[in-house]
Amino acid sequence: MAGSRPRRPYAYAGSRHRMPYRNSIAHAAVVIDALERWFPEYAARHTDGLVAPQGIVSSVEGGRPRTSASPVFGHRR
């Protein structure tokens, strides 16, 4: 659509100097850090005998496979 604006922040590396920019990876790092701090607390509260729940962030996936500089929200395979 001509003249329409994207609803989400645009994250193409070649345009970050021309428009609002948001680094999705930096924001994901904040969430990952919070989860990593929360996992031991959750495990401590929910341990029963020898059973203790565990959690880990083992990978992060984002963007489009063919365009490494464009984030995709709600990407489905």
PQR file of N, CA, C, O and H, with PARSE charges and radii, in Angstrom:
ATOM      1  N   MET A   1       0.836  -1.163   0.000 -0.4000 1.5000
ATOM      2  CA  MET A   1       0.000   0.000   0.000 -0.0000 2.0000
ATOM      3  C   MET A   1       0.891   1.238   0.000  0.5500 1.7000
ATOM      4  O   MET A   1       1.756   1.379   0.864 -0.5500 1.4000
ATOM      5  N   ALA A   2       0.690   2.115  -0.939 -0.4000 1.5000
ATOM      6  CA  ALA A   2       1.498   3.325  -1.021 -0.0000 2.0000
ATOM      7  C   ALA A   2       1.184   4.255   0.144  0.5500 1.7000
ATOM      8  O   ALA A   2       0.020   4.468   0.481 -0.5500 1.4000
ATOM      9  H   ALA A   2      -0.013   2.001  -1.641  0.4000 1.0000
ATOM     10  N   GLY A   3       2.217   4.800   0.750 -0.4000 1.5000
ATOM     11  CA  GLY A   3       2.043   5.757   1.820 -0.0000 2.0000
ATOM     12  C   GLY A   3       1.740   5.159   3.184  0.5500 1.7000
ATOM     13  O   GLY A   3       1.604   5.899   4.159 -0.5500 1.4000
ATOM     14  H   GLY A   3       3.163   4.626   0.476  0.4000 1.0000
ATOM     15  N   SER A   4       1.632   3.853   3.277 -0.4000 1.5000
ATOM     16  CA  SER A   4       1.341   3.248   4.579 -0.0000 2.0000
ATOM     17  C   SER A   4       2.632   3.084   5.368  0.5500 1.7000
ATOM     18  O   SER A   4       3.714   2.957   4.795 -0.5500 1.4000
ATOM     19  H   SER A   4       1.742   3.252   2.485  0.4000 1.0000
ATOM     20  N   ARG A   5       2.504   3.090   6.669 -0.4000 1.5000
ATOM     21  CA  ARG A   5       3.655   2.904   7.550 -0.0000 2.0000
ATOM     22  C   ARG A   5       3.605   1.510   8.137  0.5500 1.7000
ATOM     23  O   ARG A   5       2.522   0.979   8.384 -0.5500 1.4000
ATOM     24  H   ARG A   5       1.625   3.194   7.134  0.4000 1.0000
ATOM     25  N   PRO A   6       4.778   0.901   8.367 -0.5600 1.5000
ATOM     26  CA  PRO A   6       4.767  -0.416   9.020  0.2800 2.0000
ATOM     27  C   PRO A   6       4.241  -0.280  10.448  0.5500 1.7000
ATOM     28  O   PRO A   6       4.512   0.714  11.121 -0.5500 1.4000
ATOM     29  N   ARG A   7       3.494  -1.273  10.907 -0.4000 1.5000
ATOM     30  CA  ARG A   7       2.946  -1.251  12.260 -0.0000 2.0000
ATOM     31  C   ARG A   7       3.991  -1.589  13.302  0.5500 1.7000
ATOM     32  O   ARG A   7       3.857  -1.197  14.461 -0.5500 1.4000
ATOM     33  H   ARG A   7       3.273  -2.081  10.361  0.4000 1.0000
ATOM     34  N   ARG A   8       5.014  -2.298  12.917 -0.4000 1.5000
ATOM     35  CA  ARG A   8       6.063  -2.718  13.848 -0.0000 2.0000
ATOM     36  C   ARG A   8       7.349  -1.972  13.532  0.5500 1.7000
ATOM     37  O   ARG A   8       7.524  -1.481  12.417 -0.5500 1.4000
ATOM     38  H   ARG A   8       5.122  -2.617  11.975  0.4000 1.0000
ATOM     39  N   PRO A   9       8.254  -1.884  14.510 -0.5600 1.5000
ATOM     40  CA  PRO A   9       9.550  -1.244  14.220  0.2800 2.0000
ATOM     41  C   PRO A   9      10.260  -1.962  13.089  0.5500 1.7000
ATOM     42  O   PRO A   9      10.226  -3.189  12.999 -0.5500 1.4000
ATOM     43  N   TYR A  10      10.884  -1.210  12.252 -0.4000 1.5000
ATOM     44  CA  TYR A  10      11.603  -1.739  11.107 -0.0000 2.0000
ATOM     45  C   TYR A  10      13.048  -1.956  11.517  0.5500 1.7000
ATOM     46  O   TYR A  10      13.626  -1.097  12.183 -0.5500 1.4000
ATOM     47  H   TYR A  10      10.911  -0.213  12.325  0.4000 1.0000
ATOM     48  N   ALA A  11      13.641  -3.060  11.146 -0.4000 1.5000
ATOM     49  CA  ALA A  11      14.995  -3.356  11.613 -0.0000 2.0000
ATOM     50  C   ALA A  11      15.929  -3.774  10.484  0.5500 1.7000
ATOM     51  O   ALA A  11      16.632  -4.777  10.610 -0.5500 1.4000
ATOM     52  H   ALA A  11      13.172  -3.757  10.605  0.4000 1.0000
ATOM     53  N   TYR A  12      15.950  -3.035   9.397 -0.4000 1.5000
ATOM     54  CA  TYR A  12      16.884  -3.319   8.325 -0.0000 2.0000
ATOM     55  C   TYR A  12      18.158  -2.525   8.577  0.5500 1.7000
ATOM     56  O   TYR A  12      18.102  -1.308   8.750 -0.5500 1.4000
ATOM     57  H   TYR A  12      15.379  -2.220   9.294  0.4000 1.0000
ATOM     58  N   ALA A  13      19.289  -3.187   8.600 -0.4000 1.5000
ATOM     59  CA  ALA A  13      20.556  -2.551   8.966 -0.0000 2.0000
ATOM     60  C   ALA A  13      20.894  -1.345   8.093  0.5500 1.7000
ATOM     61  O   ALA A  13      21.504  -0.392   8.579 -0.5500 1.4000
ATOM     62  H   ALA A  13      19.335  -4.176   8.459  0.4000 1.0000
ATOM     63  N   GLY A  14      20.516  -1.367   6.828 -0.4000 1.5000
ATOM     64  CA  GLY A  14      20.841  -0.263   5.931 -0.0000 2.0000
ATOM     65  C   GLY A  14      19.967   0.962   6.115  0.5500 1.7000
ATOM     66  O   GLY A  14      20.227   1.995   5.499 -0.5500 1.4000
ATOM     67  H   GLY A  14      20.021  -2.141   6.434  0.4000 1.0000
ATOM     68  N   SER A  15      18.935   0.877   6.948 -0.4000 1.5000
ATOM     69  CA  SER A  15      18.015   2.004   7.116 -0.0000 2.0000
ATOM     70  C   SER A  15      17.917   2.517   8.543  0.5500 1.7000
ATOM     71  O   SER A  15      17.125   3.423   8.804 -0.5500 1.4000
ATOM     72  H   SER A  15      18.724   0.037   7.449  0.4000 1.0000
ATOM     73  N   ARG A  16      18.672   1.987   9.457 -0.4000 1.5000
ATOM     74  CA  ARG A  16      18.498   2.371  10.861 -0.0000 2.0000
ATOM     75  C   ARG A  16      18.796   3.841  11.117  0.5500 1.7000
ATOM     76  O   ARG A  16      18.329   4.386  12.117 -0.5500 1.4000
ATOM     77  H   ARG A  16      19.316   1.251   9.246  0.4000 1.0000
ATOM     78  N   HIS A  17      19.551   4.494  10.258 -0.4000 1.5000
ATOM     79  CA  HIS A  17      19.846   5.915  10.427 -0.0000 2.0000
ATOM     80  C   HIS A  17      18.718   6.811   9.913  0.5500 1.7000
ATOM     81  O   HIS A  17      18.731   8.018  10.159 -0.5500 1.4000
ATOM     82  H   HIS A  17      19.931   4.051   9.446  0.4000 1.0000
ATOM     83  N   ARG A  18      17.736   6.233   9.197 -0.4000 1.5000
ATOM     84  CA  ARG A  18      16.670   7.033   8.592 -0.0000 2.0000
ATOM     85  C   ARG A  18      15.318   6.907   9.275  0.5500 1.7000
ATOM     86  O   ARG A  18      14.424   7.705   8.996 -0.5500 1.4000
ATOM     87  H   ARG A  18      17.726   5.253   8.997  0.4000 1.0000
ATOM     88  N   MET A  19      15.139   5.949  10.145 -0.4000 1.5000
ATOM     89  CA  MET A  19      13.829   5.721  10.751 -0.0000 2.0000
ATOM     90  C   MET A  19      13.989   5.117  12.136  0.5500 1.7000
ATOM     91  O   MET A  19      15.079   4.672  12.495 -0.5500 1.4000
ATOM     92  H   MET A  19      15.866   5.301  10.372  0.4000 1.0000
ATOM     93  N   PRO A  20      12.902   5.098  12.928 -0.5600 1.5000
ATOM     94  CA  PRO A  20      13.006   4.480  14.257  0.2800 2.0000
ATOM     95  C   PRO A  20      13.540   3.052  14.150  0.5500 1.7000
ATOM     96  O   PRO A  20      13.187   2.308  13.234 -0.5500 1.4000
ATOM     97  N   TYR A  21      14.379   2.694  15.085 -0.4000 1.5000
ATOM     98  CA  TYR A  21      15.055   1.393  15.044 -0.0000 2.0000
ATOM     99  C   TYR A  21      14.897   0.698  16.378  0.5500 1.7000
ATOM    100  O   TYR A  21      15.009   1.329  17.429 -0.5500 1.4000
ATOM    101  H   TYR A  21      14.665   3.298  15.828  0.4000 1.0000
ATOM    102  N   ARG A  22      14.639  -0.588  16.341 -0.4000 1.5000
ATOM    103  CA  ARG A  22      14.554  -1.403  17.553 -0.0000 2.0000
ATOM    104  C   ARG A  22      15.300  -2.707  17.300  0.5500 1.7000
ATOM    105  O   ARG A  22      15.006  -3.417  16.338 -0.5500 1.4000
ATOM    106  H   ARG A  22      14.547  -1.100  15.487  0.4000 1.0000
ATOM    107  N   ASN A  23      16.253  -3.019  18.150 -0.4000 1.5000
ATOM    108  CA  ASN A  23      17.032  -4.237  18.002 -0.0000 2.0000
ATOM    109  C   ASN A  23      16.327  -5.370  18.749  0.5500 1.7000
ATOM    110  O   ASN A  23      16.355  -5.418  19.979 -0.5500 1.4000
ATOM    111  H   ASN A  23      16.492  -2.442  18.931  0.4000 1.0000
ATOM    112  N   SER A  24      15.707  -6.267  18.014 -0.4000 1.5000
ATOM    113  CA  SER A  24      14.961  -7.375  18.612 -0.0000 2.0000
ATOM    114  C   SER A  24      15.851  -8.304  19.421  0.5500 1.7000
ATOM    115  O   SER A  24      15.409  -8.859  20.426 -0.5500 1.4000
ATOM    116  H   SER A  24      15.685  -6.228  17.015  0.4000 1.0000
ATOM    117  N   ILE A  25      17.078  -8.478  19.005 -0.4000 1.5000
ATOM    118  CA  ILE A  25      18.001  -9.362  19.724 -0.0000 2.0000
ATOM    119  C   ILE A  25      18.348  -8.768  21.091  0.5500 1.7000
ATOM    120  O   ILE A  25      18.413  -9.493  22.083 -0.5500 1.4000
ATOM    121  H   ILE A  25      17.437  -8.026  18.189  0.4000 1.0000
ATOM    122  N   ALA A  26      18.570  -7.460  21.145 -0.4000 1.5000
ATOM    123  CA  ALA A  26      18.872  -6.815  22.427 -0.0000 2.0000
ATOM    124  C   ALA A  26      17.690  -6.952  23.386  0.5500 1.7000
ATOM    125  O   ALA A  26      17.885  -7.181  24.580 -0.5500 1.4000
ATOM    126  H   ALA A  26      18.517  -6.871  20.339  0.4000 1.0000
ATOM    127  N   HIS A  27      16.477  -6.816  22.877 -0.4000 1.5000
ATOM    128  CA  HIS A  27      15.295  -6.969  23.732 -0.0000 2.0000
ATOM    129  C   HIS A  27      15.126  -8.430  24.167  0.5500 1.7000
ATOM    130  O   HIS A  27      14.723  -8.696  25.299 -0.5500 1.4000
ATOM    131  H   HIS A  27      16.318  -6.630  21.907  0.4000 1.0000
ATOM    132  N   ALA A  28      15.426  -9.358  23.289 -0.4000 1.5000
ATOM    133  CA  ALA A  28      15.347 -10.779  23.650 -0.0000 2.0000
ATOM    134  C   ALA A  28      16.358 -11.101  24.750  0.5500 1.7000
ATOM    135  O   ALA A  28      16.079 -11.926  25.620 -0.5500 1.4000
ATOM    136  H   ALA A  28      15.753  -9.143  22.369  0.4000 1.0000
ATOM    137  N   ALA A  29      17.523 -10.463  24.720 -0.4000 1.5000
ATOM    138  CA  ALA A  29      18.545 -10.703  25.744 -0.0000 2.0000
ATOM    139  C   ALA A  29      18.040 -10.314  27.128  0.5500 1.7000
ATOM    140  O   ALA A  29      18.369 -10.970  28.116 -0.5500 1.4000
ATOM    141  H   ALA A  29      17.750  -9.794  24.012  0.4000 1.0000
ATOM    142  N   VAL A  30      17.242  -9.247  27.205 -0.4000 1.5000
ATOM    143  CA  VAL A  30      16.668  -8.825  28.485 -0.0000 2.0000
ATOM    144  C   VAL A  30      15.723  -9.904  29.015  0.5500 1.7000
ATOM    145  O   VAL A  30      15.748 -10.233  30.201 -0.5500 1.4000
ATOM    146  H   VAL A  30      16.975  -8.713  26.402  0.4000 1.0000
ATOM    147  N   VAL A  31      14.900 -10.442  28.137 -0.4000 1.5000
ATOM    148  CA  VAL A  31      13.957 -11.505  28.530 -0.0000 2.0000
ATOM    149  C   VAL A  31      14.721 -12.760  28.946  0.5500 1.7000
ATOM    150  O   VAL A  31      14.383 -13.389  29.949 -0.5500 1.4000
ATOM    151  H   VAL A  31      14.879 -10.174  27.174  0.4000 1.0000
ATOM    152  N   ILE A  32      15.742 -13.123  28.187 -0.4000 1.5000
ATOM    153  CA  ILE A  32      16.541 -14.314  28.504 -0.0000 2.0000
ATOM    154  C   ILE A  32      17.204 -14.156  29.868  0.5500 1.7000
ATOM    155  O   ILE A  32      17.201 -15.090  30.669 -0.5500 1.4000
ATOM    156  H   ILE A  32      16.017 -12.612  27.372  0.4000 1.0000
ATOM    157  N   ASP A  33      17.773 -12.982  30.138 -0.4000 1.5000
ATOM    158  CA  ASP A  33      18.413 -12.743  31.428 -0.0000 2.0000
ATOM    159  C   ASP A  33      17.406 -12.885  32.567  0.5500 1.7000
ATOM    160  O   ASP A  33      17.710 -13.491  33.595 -0.5500 1.4000
ATOM    161  H   ASP A  33      17.775 -12.223  29.487  0.4000 1.0000
ATOM    162  N   ALA A  34      16.218 -12.333  32.389 -0.4000 1.5000
ATOM    163  CA  ALA A  34      15.180 -12.440  33.427 -0.0000 2.0000
ATOM    164  C   ALA A  34      14.773 -13.900  33.642  0.5500 1.7000
ATOM    165  O   ALA A  34      14.593 -14.329  34.782 -0.5500 1.4000
ATOM    166  H   ALA A  34      15.970 -11.841  31.554  0.4000 1.0000
ATOM    167  N   LEU A  35      14.628 -14.655  32.569 -0.4000 1.5000
ATOM    168  CA  LEU A  35      14.282 -16.073  32.698 -0.0000 2.0000
ATOM    169  C   LEU A  35      15.376 -16.849  33.425  0.5500 1.7000
ATOM    170  O   LEU A  35      15.080 -17.666  34.296 -0.5500 1.4000
ATOM    171  H   LEU A  35      14.775 -14.306  31.643  0.4000 1.0000
ATOM    172  N   GLU A  36      16.630 -16.602  33.074 -0.4000 1.5000
ATOM    173  CA  GLU A  36      17.738 -17.315  33.707 -0.0000 2.0000
ATOM    174  C   GLU A  36      17.804 -17.025  35.209  0.5500 1.7000
ATOM    175  O   GLU A  36      18.173 -17.901  35.992 -0.5500 1.4000
ATOM    176  H   GLU A  36      16.870 -15.938  32.366  0.4000 1.0000
ATOM    177  N   ARG A  37      17.451 -15.803  35.615 -0.4000 1.5000
ATOM    178  CA  ARG A  37      17.420 -15.481  37.042 -0.0000 2.0000
ATOM    179  C   ARG A  37      16.202 -16.099  37.721  0.5500 1.7000
ATOM    180  O   ARG A  37      16.255 -16.423  38.908 -0.5500 1.4000
ATOM    181  H   ARG A  37      17.151 -15.091  34.979  0.4000 1.0000
ATOM    182  N   TRP A  38      15.104 -16.266  36.981 -0.4000 1.5000
ATOM    183  CA  TRP A  38      13.863 -16.793  37.545 -0.0000 2.0000
ATOM    184  C   TRP A  38      13.882 -18.319  37.696  0.5500 1.7000
ATOM    185  O   TRP A  38      13.283 -18.843  38.635 -0.5500 1.4000
ATOM    186  H   TRP A  38      15.061 -16.003  36.017  0.4000 1.0000
ATOM    187  N   PHE A  39      14.547 -19.032  36.806 -0.4000 1.5000
ATOM    188  CA  PHE A  39      14.555 -20.508  36.844 -0.0000 2.0000
ATOM    189  C   PHE A  39      14.942 -21.069  38.209  0.5500 1.7000
ATOM    190  O   PHE A  39      14.218 -21.923  38.721 -0.5500 1.4000
ATOM    191  H   PHE A  39      15.034 -18.606  36.043  0.4000 1.0000
ATOM    192  N   PRO A  40      16.051 -20.634  38.832 -0.5600 1.5000
ATOM    193  CA  PRO A  40      16.411 -21.194  40.147  0.2800 2.0000
ATOM    194  C   PRO A  40      15.372 -20.874  41.227  0.5500 1.7000
ATOM    195  O   PRO A  40      15.108 -21.698  42.102 -0.5500 1.4000
ATOM    196  N   GLU A  41      14.784 -19.674  41.159 -0.4000 1.5000
ATOM    197  CA  GLU A  41      13.753 -19.306  42.131 -0.0000 2.0000
ATOM    198  C   GLU A  41      12.531 -20.222  41.993  0.5500 1.7000
ATOM    199  O   GLU A  41      11.982 -20.698  42.986 -0.5500 1.4000
ATOM    200  H   GLU A  41      14.999 -19.005  40.448  0.4000 1.0000
ATOM    201  N   TYR A  42      12.124 -20.453  40.762 -0.4000 1.5000
ATOM    202  CA  TYR A  42      10.979 -21.329  40.505 -0.0000 2.0000
ATOM    203  C   TYR A  42      11.271 -22.746  40.990  0.5500 1.7000
ATOM    204  O   TYR A  42      10.434 -23.381  41.631 -0.5500 1.4000
ATOM    205  H   TYR A  42      12.570 -20.066  39.956  0.4000 1.0000
ATOM    206  N   ALA A  43      12.472 -23.231  40.675 -0.4000 1.5000
ATOM    207  CA  ALA A  43      12.852 -24.588  41.083 -0.0000 2.0000
ATOM    208  C   ALA A  43      12.847 -24.711  42.608  0.5500 1.7000
ATOM    209  O   ALA A  43      12.391 -25.718  43.149 -0.5500 1.4000
ATOM    210  H   ALA A  43      13.152 -22.715  40.154  0.4000 1.0000
ATOM    211  N   ALA A  44      13.347 -23.698  43.294 -0.4000 1.5000
ATOM    212  CA  ALA A  44      13.386 -23.743  44.761 -0.0000 2.0000
ATOM    213  C   ALA A  44      11.977 -23.790  45.348  0.5500 1.7000
ATOM    214  O   ALA A  44      11.738 -24.498  46.326 -0.5500 1.4000
ATOM    215  H   ALA A  44      13.718 -22.880  42.855  0.4000 1.0000
ATOM    216  N   ARG A  45      11.055 -23.052  44.767 -0.4000 1.5000
ATOM    217  CA  ARG A  45       9.678 -23.025  45.275 -0.0000 2.0000
ATOM    218  C   ARG A  45       8.892 -24.289  44.956  0.5500 1.7000
ATOM    219  O   ARG A  45       7.937 -24.618  45.659 -0.5500 1.4000
ATOM    220  H   ARG A  45      11.249 -22.477  43.972  0.4000 1.0000
ATOM    221  N   HIS A  46       9.285 -24.998  43.904 -0.4000 1.5000
ATOM    222  CA  HIS A  46       8.496 -26.152  43.458 -0.0000 2.0000
ATOM    223  C   HIS A  46       9.219 -27.494  43.572  0.5500 1.7000
ATOM    224  O   HIS A  46       8.797 -28.476  42.961 -0.5500 1.4000
ATOM    225  H   HIS A  46      10.061 -24.730  43.333  0.4000 1.0000
ATOM    226  N   THR A  47      10.293 -27.545  44.340 -0.4000 1.5000
ATOM    227  CA  THR A  47      11.010 -28.800  44.566 -0.0000 2.0000
ATOM    228  C   THR A  47      10.249 -29.634  45.593  0.5500 1.7000
ATOM    229  O   THR A  47       9.764 -29.122  46.602 -0.5500 1.4000
ATOM    230  H   THR A  47      10.636 -26.747  44.837  0.4000 1.0000
ATOM    231  N   ASP A  48      10.158 -30.931  45.309 -0.4000 1.5000
ATOM    232  CA  ASP A  48       9.472 -31.845  46.218 -0.0000 2.0000
ATOM    233  C   ASP A  48      10.319 -33.111  46.321  0.5500 1.7000
ATOM    234  O   ASP A  48      10.333 -33.932  45.404 -0.5500 1.4000
ATOM    235  H   ASP A  48      10.552 -31.347  44.490  0.4000 1.0000
ATOM    236  N   GLY A  49      11.015 -33.261  47.426 -0.4000 1.5000
ATOM    237  CA  GLY A  49      11.897 -34.423  47.587 -0.0000 2.0000
ATOM    238  C   GLY A  49      13.040 -34.363  46.600  0.5500 1.7000
ATOM    239  O   GLY A  49      13.804 -33.398  46.576 -0.5500 1.4000
ATOM    240  H   GLY A  49      11.004 -32.593  48.170  0.4000 1.0000
ATOM    241  N   LEU A  50      13.156 -35.405  45.777 -0.4000 1.5000
ATOM    242  CA  LEU A  50      14.227 -35.449  44.778 -0.0000 2.0000
ATOM    243  C   LEU A  50      13.823 -34.823  43.445  0.5500 1.7000
ATOM    244  O   LEU A  50      14.639 -34.734  42.527 -0.5500 1.4000
ATOM    245  H   LEU A  50      12.535 -36.189  45.796  0.4000 1.0000
ATOM    246  N   VAL A  51      12.573 -34.392  43.338 -0.4000 1.5000
ATOM    247  CA  VAL A  51      12.070 -33.830  42.085 -0.0000 2.0000
ATOM    248  C   VAL A  51      12.190 -32.312  42.126  0.5500 1.7000
ATOM    249  O   VAL A  51      11.608 -31.659  42.992 -0.5500 1.4000
ATOM    250  H   VAL A  51      11.910 -34.465  44.084  0.4000 1.0000
ATOM    251  N   ALA A  52      12.943 -31.757  41.192 -0.4000 1.5000
ATOM    252  CA  ALA A  52      13.109 -30.312  41.092 -0.0000 2.0000
ATOM    253  C   ALA A  52      12.981 -29.905  39.626  0.5500 1.7000
ATOM    254  O   ALA A  52      13.726 -30.400  38.780 -0.5500 1.4000
ATOM    255  H   ALA A  52      13.416 -32.287  40.488  0.4000 1.0000
ATOM    256  N   PRO A  53      12.031 -28.995  39.313 -0.5600 1.5000
ATOM    257  CA  PRO A  53      11.898 -28.554  37.919  0.2800 2.0000
ATOM    258  C   PRO A  53      13.129 -27.766  37.484  0.5500 1.7000
ATOM    259  O   PRO A  53      13.750 -27.072  38.289 -0.5500 1.4000
ATOM    260  N   GLN A  54      13.467 -27.877  36.237 -0.4000 1.5000
ATOM    261  CA  GLN A  54      14.633 -27.187  35.690 -0.0000 2.0000
ATOM    262  C   GLN A  54      14.222 -26.399  34.453  0.5500 1.7000
ATOM    263  O   GLN A  54      13.251 -26.749  33.782 -0.5500 1.4000
ATOM    264  H   GLN A  54      12.962 -28.442  35.583  0.4000 1.0000
ATOM    265  N   GLY A  55      14.950 -25.353  34.159 -0.4000 1.5000
ATOM    266  CA  GLY A  55      14.704 -24.565  32.955 -0.0000 2.0000
ATOM    267  C   GLY A  55      16.003 -24.053  32.383  0.5500 1.7000
ATOM    268  O   GLY A  55      16.978 -23.855  33.107 -0.5500 1.4000
ATOM    269  H   GLY A  55      15.739 -25.069  34.705  0.4000 1.0000
ATOM    270  N   ILE A  56      16.015 -23.839  31.075 -0.4000 1.5000
ATOM    271  CA  ILE A  56      17.190 -23.295  30.398 -0.0000 2.0000
ATOM    272  C   ILE A  56      16.743 -22.682  29.074  0.5500 1.7000
ATOM    273  O   ILE A  56      15.851 -23.208  28.409 -0.5500 1.4000
ATOM    274  H   ILE A  56      15.223 -24.000  30.487  0.4000 1.0000
ATOM    275  N   VAL A  57      17.360 -21.582  28.703 -0.4000 1.5000
ATOM    276  CA  VAL A  57      17.160 -21.024  27.373 -0.0000 2.0000
ATOM    277  C   VAL A  57      18.300 -21.589  26.538  0.5500 1.7000
ATOM    278  O   VAL A  57      19.457 -21.208  26.714 -0.5500 1.4000
ATOM    279  H   VAL A  57      18.085 -21.155  29.244  0.4000 1.0000
ATOM    280  N   SER A  58      17.971 -22.490  25.639 -0.4000 1.5000
ATOM    281  CA  SER A  58      19.018 -23.181  24.892 -0.0000 2.0000
ATOM    282  C   SER A  58      19.225 -22.634  23.487  0.5500 1.7000
ATOM    283  O   SER A  58      20.249 -22.917  22.864 -0.5500 1.4000
ATOM    284  H   SER A  58      17.031 -22.799  25.497  0.4000 1.0000
ATOM    285  N   SER A  59      18.277 -21.859  22.975 -0.4000 1.5000
ATOM    286  CA  SER A  59      18.466 -21.266  21.655 -0.0000 2.0000
ATOM    287  C   SER A  59      17.467 -20.137  21.454  0.5500 1.7000
ATOM    288  O   SER A  59      16.460 -20.038  22.155 -0.5500 1.4000
ATOM    289  H   SER A  59      17.446 -21.629  23.481  0.4000 1.0000
ATOM    290  N   VAL A  60      17.770 -19.296  20.485 -0.4000 1.5000
ATOM    291  CA  VAL A  60      16.895 -18.194  20.105 -0.0000 2.0000
ATOM    292  C   VAL A  60      16.824 -18.191  18.593  0.5500 1.7000
ATOM    293  O   VAL A  60      17.849 -18.282  17.916 -0.5500 1.4000
ATOM    294  H   VAL A  60      18.588 -19.376  19.915  0.4000 1.0000
ATOM    295  N   GLU A  61      15.612 -18.087  18.061 -0.4000 1.5000
ATOM    296  CA  GLU A  61      15.438 -18.048  16.609 -0.0000 2.0000
ATOM    297  C   GLU A  61      14.608 -16.831  16.255  0.5500 1.7000
ATOM    298  O   GLU A  61      13.654 -16.504  16.961 -0.5500 1.4000
ATOM    299  H   GLU A  61      14.780 -18.014  18.611  0.4000 1.0000
ATOM    300  N   GLY A  62      14.951 -16.172  15.196 -0.4000 1.5000
ATOM    301  CA  GLY A  62      14.170 -15.020  14.772 -0.0000 2.0000
ATOM    302  C   GLY A  62      14.535 -14.604  13.366  0.5500 1.7000
ATOM    303  O   GLY A  62      15.528 -15.068  12.805 -0.5500 1.4000
ATOM    304  H   GLY A  62      15.726 -16.438  14.623  0.4000 1.0000
ATOM    305  N   GLY A  63      13.739 -13.740  12.809 -0.4000 1.5000
ATOM    306  CA  GLY A  63      13.987 -13.229  11.471 -0.0000 2.0000
ATOM    307  C   GLY A  63      13.567 -14.189  10.376  0.5500 1.7000
ATOM    308  O   GLY A  63      12.997 -15.252  10.623 -0.5500 1.4000
ATOM    309  H   GLY A  63      12.933 -13.363  13.265  0.4000 1.0000
ATOM    310  N   ARG A  64      13.863 -13.781   9.183 -0.4000 1.5000
ATOM    311  CA  ARG A  64      13.579 -14.621   8.009 -0.0000 2.0000
ATOM    312  C   ARG A  64      14.879 -15.286   7.579  0.5500 1.7000
ATOM    313  O   ARG A  64      15.923 -14.634   7.549 -0.5500 1.4000
ATOM    314  H   ARG A  64      14.326 -12.917   8.983  0.4000 1.0000
ATOM    315  N   PRO A  65      14.834 -16.552   7.251 -0.5600 1.5000
ATOM    316  CA  PRO A  65      16.072 -17.248   6.875  0.2800 2.0000
ATOM    317  C   PRO A  65      16.826 -16.595   5.713  0.5500 1.7000
ATOM    318  O   PRO A  65      18.055 -16.646   5.678 -0.5500 1.4000
ATOM    319  N   ARG A  66      16.120 -15.989   4.774 -0.4000 1.5000
ATOM    320  CA  ARG A  66      16.792 -15.411   3.598 -0.0000 2.0000
ATOM    321  C   ARG A  66      17.141 -13.932   3.750  0.5500 1.7000
ATOM    322  O   ARG A  66      17.906 -13.397   2.948 -0.5500 1.4000
ATOM    323  H   ARG A  66      15.121 -15.948   4.803  0.4000 1.0000
ATOM    324  N   THR A  67      16.600 -13.273   4.756 -0.4000 1.5000
ATOM    325  CA  THR A  67      16.895 -11.859   4.956 -0.0000 2.0000
ATOM    326  C   THR A  67      17.285 -11.656   6.415  0.5500 1.7000
ATOM    327  O   THR A  67      16.427 -11.411   7.264 -0.5500 1.4000
ATOM    328  H   THR A  67      15.979 -13.708   5.408  0.4000 1.0000
ATOM    329  N   SER A  68      18.543 -11.756   6.696 -0.4000 1.5000
ATOM    330  CA  SER A  68      19.030 -11.762   8.078 -0.0000 2.0000
ATOM    331  C   SER A  68      18.772 -10.464   8.836  0.5500 1.7000
ATOM    332  O   SER A  68      18.841 -10.462  10.065 -0.5500 1.4000
ATOM    333  H   SER A  68      19.240 -11.955   6.007  0.4000 1.0000
ATOM    334  N   ALA A  69      18.483  -9.377   8.160 -0.4000 1.5000
ATOM    335  CA  ALA A  69      18.301  -8.108   8.853 -0.0000 2.0000
ATOM    336  C   ALA A  69      16.840  -7.732   9.067  0.5500 1.7000
ATOM    337  O   ALA A  69      16.564  -6.619   9.517 -0.5500 1.4000
ATOM    338  H   ALA A  69      18.428  -9.378   7.161  0.4000 1.0000
ATOM    339  N   SER A  70      15.903  -8.611   8.764 -0.4000 1.5000
ATOM    340  CA  SER A  70      14.487  -8.288   8.900 -0.0000 2.0000
ATOM    341  C   SER A  70      13.826  -9.196   9.918  0.5500 1.7000
ATOM    342  O   SER A  70      13.747 -10.405   9.699 -0.5500 1.4000
ATOM    343  H   SER A  70      16.127  -9.515   8.399  0.4000 1.0000
ATOM    344  N   PRO A  71      13.338  -8.635  11.051 -0.5600 1.5000
ATOM    345  CA  PRO A  71      12.665  -9.471  12.047  0.2800 2.0000
ATOM    346  C   PRO A  71      11.283  -9.890  11.567  0.5500 1.7000
ATOM    347  O   PRO A  71      10.633  -9.167  10.812 -0.5500 1.4000
ATOM    348  N   VAL A  72      10.849 -11.036  11.999 -0.4000 1.5000
ATOM    349  CA  VAL A  72       9.508 -11.508  11.682 -0.0000 2.0000
ATOM    350  C   VAL A  72       8.816 -11.804  13.004  0.5500 1.7000
ATOM    351  O   VAL A  72       9.356 -12.518  13.849 -0.5500 1.4000
ATOM    352  H   VAL A  72      11.377 -11.623  12.612  0.4000 1.0000
ATOM    353  N   PHE A  73       7.645 -11.265  13.177 -0.4000 1.5000
ATOM    354  CA  PHE A  73       6.881 -11.489  14.380 -0.0000 2.0000
ATOM    355  C   PHE A  73       5.806 -12.513  14.062  0.5500 1.7000
ATOM    356  O   PHE A  73       5.041 -12.332  13.115 -0.5500 1.4000
ATOM    357  H   PHE A  73       7.206 -10.684  12.491  0.4000 1.0000
ATOM    358  N   GLY A  74       5.737 -13.578  14.834 -0.4000 1.5000
ATOM    359  CA  GLY A  74       4.744 -14.614  14.582 -0.0000 2.0000
ATOM    360  C   GLY A  74       5.115 -15.481  13.393  0.5500 1.7000
ATOM    361  O   GLY A  74       4.230 -16.020  12.727 -0.5500 1.4000
ATOM    362  H   GLY A  74       6.359 -13.725  15.604  0.4000 1.0000
ATOM    363  N   HIS A  75       6.406 -15.628  13.109 -0.4000 1.5000
ATOM    364  CA  HIS A  75       6.856 -16.447  11.976 -0.0000 2.0000
ATOM    365  C   HIS A  75       6.452 -17.900  12.180  0.5500 1.7000
ATOM    366  O   HIS A  75       6.653 -18.467  13.254 -0.5500 1.4000
ATOM    367  H   HIS A  75       7.124 -15.190  13.649  0.4000 1.0000
ATOM    368  N   ARG A  76       5.890 -18.486  11.154 -0.4000 1.5000
ATOM    369  CA  ARG A  76       5.493 -19.900  11.215 -0.0000 2.0000
ATOM    370  C   ARG A  76       6.157 -20.653  10.091  0.5500 1.7000
ATOM    371  O   ARG A  76       6.328 -20.147   8.982 -0.5500 1.4000
ATOM    372  H   ARG A  76       5.727 -18.026  10.282  0.4000 1.0000
ATOM    373  N   ARG A  77       6.524 -21.874  10.407 -0.4000 1.5000
ATOM    374  CA  ARG A  77       7.148 -22.722   9.378 -0.0000 2.0000
ATOM    375  C   ARG A  77       6.101 -23.537   8.686  0.5500 1.7000
ATOM    376  O   ARG A  77       6.418 -24.315   7.787 -0.5500 1.4000
ATOM    377  H   ARG A  77       6.385 -22.285  11.308  0.4000 1.0000
TER
END
